[in-house]
Amino acid sequence: MPLDALNPLATVSTLPYELPDYTVVRDEHYRPAIEAGMAEQLAQLADLAANPEPATIANVIEAWESSGQLFTRALNAFYTKHPADTNDVLDAADEAIAPQLAAHGDAIYLDRRLYDRLAALAVRVEAGEVQLDPASAYWLERKLLAFERSGVNLPEEDQAKLRTMNHRIAELQSAFGREALAGMNAGAVLVTDAAQLDGLSLAEIDASMERATETGQDGWLIELENTSAQRPLDVLTNRPLRERIHHASVNRGLGGAHDTRAIIVELTRLRAERASLLGFANHAAYVAADACARTGKAVWDLLTRLAPAAVDNARDEAVDMERVWRRFEPEAPLAAWDWQFVSEQLRAERYALDASVLRPYLELERVLHEGVFAVANGLYGITFTERAELVGYNPEVRVFEVAEADGTPIGLFVADFYTRPGKQGGAWMNNLVDQNHLLGQLPVVSNNSNLVKPPAGQPTLMTWDDVITLFHEFGHALHGLLSDTRYRSQSGTETPRDFVEYPSQVNEMWALDEGILGRYAIHHETGEPMPAEWVATLRGSTLFQQGFKTTEYLAAALLDQVWHSTPLDELPTDPEQVEEFEKAALAKVGLDYDLVPPRYRSAYFRHIFEGGYDAGYYSYIWSEVLDADTAAFITSNSGLTRENGERYRRRLLAKGGSVDAMDSFRDYRGQDPDLRHLLTRRGLKV
Ligand SMILES: [Zn+2]
């Protein structure tokens, strides 16, 4: 169906920087615009494939990059609005669009004619008939790989097999998600003796009583969280209750009503078979090929190099904790369910800093202008001017114009700080318009967070975590704003998953920079700077319990790799073998440390079995290796200077996904990342 010309998304917005005119876009406008956009793009790509002329950059790469403008415009507008400001109409649109988007991707990447057209260009390049600049060459290489990874090259019979596998894998993934969620809910621990709740706040006790009542039970219901560690274990003084909660957590999915083991067995075997059908050694190799890591071996090498240092440190921490633990239980040895409790006692002794005393020093406007924006100005010379006349998708949204030191426009930064009904939790960055020279578009990017809005006229006072989050998300925003690429699909944050968190993590380093902290951490009433000993405490606390944190993370990341790199004939065939397999996997790399279970055990590891981070849970630490190395490099080169900023901007941020991400890193840094900086940052001995 052709799109109604009155739909405001049908045409390019005439507002500055093509900011969508949310004052006229209604909830009903998104879905038809996105659907029409998909149809339009398929028609444009069909023309591209059918072009009888010899393949060139213009009629292949540029034609592709110019296709789907309506689709991109409508989808970006929707994906910015929906998570931040939803309602029933938008939720329904999202549900309707999701399967269509998957089908749209399949329609493109399983289209043999399109693939052949790209391959024809590659042949001409090979023959010296067409010269490609580096970004175009990289574009072509990546696109061909995307087609090949989808199975476009396979004989028809194998393609049919692949489709059946993909279908079954998708089913198993959603079944895992369902069961893991149900298992988490069913694992909630009922307490019938109020005395056992000692340590919880009154509000937490009330909430747990409400949850018990809601489920028709008498007493107090302590719900489980996703991870092995459970927050109530930080504070509960009753040891038997801690033990019960711990067991409920780590034994989820291993039998009973929500047993996930059969799903794991079938899913990991299917992923292994699919990888081999597509010509990869295993699923981990398939995933790594599309990432910075490139090979499963590179991932394995990184994780196994870190593992011994992490466990050694966790063991040292345990010695420290035993000392405190003896005050509570002179007889019983420290157990996994005591770790968090003792750790909190230690934290209180060494790093006591109440959020309520910090907050008055962390006022939003000051943190934003004298912290986040000041850093960007110091590094890149760029400026931020609030444009009150530009409005977003909600009255709380604020729009800032970003410009170069000489006033040349860069783009818009859209900020949406407050929590409200209809906004999803957490914090994130979005693109409204992706920078690219081909279509002459400047970037419009947004940041969302969930700060609690103060009463009218009151300042917004933040926690330390909120401050770190603000710097983090703004690091993503800078990646989008300072992008300098010809193609939209290579713009800004369009980088592999194990790279994309790197610029945002690097930007976090400035929160604790002495000069910057001195500018933004000022008491909002008295104008006093934050006391130096508190700053020292904040700094010191970043090293606290890194042995534990690194060990639990690495154990999960390695489990993920083992499940996805073990040859088919060595993978479990029977659900009863799952625990044994997990145990052997952890033992093999020395991460079988009873006091520190993996952050997720296999049976409730949704990141990897519900999908999304399968064979990719390592990404966080891969990015952090780059981040720690860069932070050390900048710090040892005078810190916040325009020179440091320029180098990072031109060689790294600006490149987006137009070159191999590790190549841009090496170009920026002049060498490979040095793992020692991560170890130092986490206080881990080598
Ligand atoms: Zn991030």
Residues whose N, C-alpha, C, O or C-beta is under 5 A from the ligand:
A	BS01	ZN	E501 S504
